[in-house]
Amino acid sequence: MAREFTSVGVVGLGTMGAGIVEVFARNGIDVVAVEISDAALDRGRTILTGSTDRAVARGKLAEADRDALLARISFAVGLDALHSVDLVIEAVPEHLQLKQRIFAELDRVCKPDAILATNTSSLSVTEISVATTRPNQVVGIHFFNPAPVMKLVEVVRTVVTSADVVADVEALCERLGKVDVTISDRAGFIANALLFGYLNHAVDLFESRYATREDIDAAMKLGCGLPMGPLALMDLIGLDTAYEILDTMYRRGGRDRRHAPAPLIKQMVTAGLLGRKSGRGFYTYERPGSPKVVPDEQTPTTTDPTPTDSAATKVGIGRARSELASPAAATKVGIVGSGTMATGIIEVFATAGYEVVSVTRGAEQSAKVFEAVQTSLNKGVVRGRLAEADRDAALGRINWSATLEHLADVDLVVEAVVEELSVKKALFASLDEICKPGVLLATTTSSLSVIEMAMATQRPADVVGLHFFNPAPVMPLVEIVRTIRTSAETVATAQAVTAALGKTGVVCGDRAGFIVNALLFPYLNDAVRMLEANYSTADDIDHAMKLGCGYPMGPFELLDVVGLDVALAIQRELYLELREPGFAPAPLLEHLVTAGYLGRKTGRGFRDHTRR
Ligand SMILES: NC(=O)c1ccc[n+]([C@@H]2O[C@H](COP(=O)([O-])OP(=O)(O)OC[C@H]3O[C@@H](n4cnc5c(N)ncnc54)[C@H](O)[C@@H]3O)[C@@H](O)[C@H]2O)c1
């Protein structure tokens, strides 16, 4: 029989503590909420009432239930108020000595059979537990932010936590409507160990001005379907907390450089820019604690920058730009290639109203692409997303060719041929001969350097990367890759075209993986390493990322969809270019690829798909 918890204590009513109080009180449990001072108590109460009022306003909580919820909470300054609770959860700042001091005090104050839990994200639960005389009753209960919303709880058992205590806490999590994964005491547990390297990397990209904060965040939201971008998430977590978590993970987790906090984080913390809670972090918020972002000096002023350089207008770039941005002006676009990406991109341009010249290697390939585009458009008609007349008009806008000479009068070329540098370079050299001046030349490469292709032409300023995502007609994101030779006008044209296609364009530099793959694949690789180290199971790791971070798929689900061979190739590319030891492909990933377990496409990857 699981133990009955009738009253619990929560220490610290900040970002996490206030949410944890709400979770317990919502589920009919009395809570004693403790802070360090009256002022801090007031702040905590405000977070709590703000959150419950929002739930009422959104129709997720009845007013009477809110009142009952709040009536279950008593507030106090100092730990003495916790003398009769069955369980305490500590949620004070991420400092070992502070937590040890509090646990020693809790040990003195709380009744002998009370369970003492910490919400630490990265500190050693074991080290915290030895500050008490009852380490077997100490456990980690790691909630996710925001606690009332996120379903996951990581239950952390140390080598001395008693099995009964773990079982009781697991049962309690179930009563709270949470899904728990029980794990041992390692820095970052599952979710943060996989999350924080990624967050730190995103800050590093921002700090090095690789892309803007808006573009980094939009890339991860739209390219990966994440609920929020990494910089917005840092603001939600709190930069001071994020700093401590990274610092602890660096020291406890094998001094992986990827966890050494990006210098900017420390500067922001020192300057009091802590994220949402202080009203300003990477973004500026309406007021401290508010989720509403307001414009500041970094907010882009216009989404459609106009080229101002008159020389550029003279050679026709400005003209091409304005025409390209309005497909109604019958602007012509050349698309080279006959694979999945080329097919999708042809459809995207044709449905957006552009006249398309599709160039493949021969009639057979053209027929295949035509059929694929037609099938896809037909699906749109069947699903009611496209009128029959629009489908016919889109198909009518596509001209089929097997010779590059037909690109002599287009205004833009998008190349989506095989991912081989020699092939792409030869193609760009030919385009340079054939195309008129001022034409924008774009490559869809996902792993090669765009500058290599630019330098195969005599017009590197006009060459840009347009990295579409698969399937192109569905995915809303395009990474616009600017090389060190790409002109501002070319970038502006690429932005205008992307917007005319109804896509969100994010601008980034010409580095391996651009934004999305550079941030996504190391995380996937880390998940494979975690599995390889037998820290947890593929199911629990997938659960942790979906329920703790709101990801649409767990890392192993995603790897099986993407293809393990594709993931390995991208990871190798990142490792070779950046020489970051932590980016070295996980041996398990290499072995699975060698064994032919490539994911869904071969029926088996991390999971066996033939039996499902
Ligand atoms: N922020 C997140 O996203 C997140 C997610 C999961 C876990 N955590 C963990 O939760 C814990 C709390 O983090 P946070 O982000 O809520 O921090 P926070 O800074 O928002 O809140 C900490 C609160 O603790 C109070 N406090 C400080 N000393 C105290 C004392 N001696 N007695 C009582 N209260 C005291 C502070 O007044 C403050 O209100 C940390 O261990 C953190 O790693 C944070």
The ligand as an ORCA input file, in Angstrom:
! r2SCAN-3c Opt
* xyz 0 1
  N      13.837     27.215    -13.630
  C      13.623     26.021    -14.150
  O      13.225     25.909    -15.310
  C      13.836     24.792    -13.319
  C      13.273     23.573    -13.751
  C      13.397     22.448    -12.932
  C      14.107     22.512    -11.757
  N      14.686     23.702    -11.368
  C      15.405     23.710    -10.086
  O      14.505     24.231     -9.113
  C      15.236     24.913     -8.110
  C      14.704     26.339     -7.983
  O      14.928     27.027     -9.201
  P      14.072     28.287     -9.639
  O      14.334     28.505    -11.083
  O      12.681     28.106     -9.171
  O      14.798     29.442     -8.805
  P      14.267     30.905     -8.451
  O      15.463     31.727     -8.280
  O      13.214     31.326     -9.411
  O      13.541     30.684     -7.025
  C      14.224     30.331     -5.848
  C      13.400     30.797     -4.643
  O      14.004     30.286     -3.461
  C      13.887     31.264     -2.440
  N      14.871     31.011     -1.422
  C      16.205     31.276     -1.406
  N      16.762     30.886     -0.254
  C      15.771     30.371      0.523
  C      15.715     29.830      1.835
  N      16.809     29.731      2.586
  N      14.522     29.408      2.308
  C      13.412     29.489      1.556
  N      13.406     29.999      0.311
  C      14.571     30.435     -0.209
  C      14.104     32.566     -3.193
  O      13.579     33.657     -2.463
  C      13.366     32.310     -4.504
  O      12.012     32.724     -4.445
  C      16.696     24.844     -8.517
  O      17.292     23.758     -7.866
  C      16.610     24.600    -10.008
  O      17.739     23.966    -10.522
  C      14.540     24.836    -12.111
*
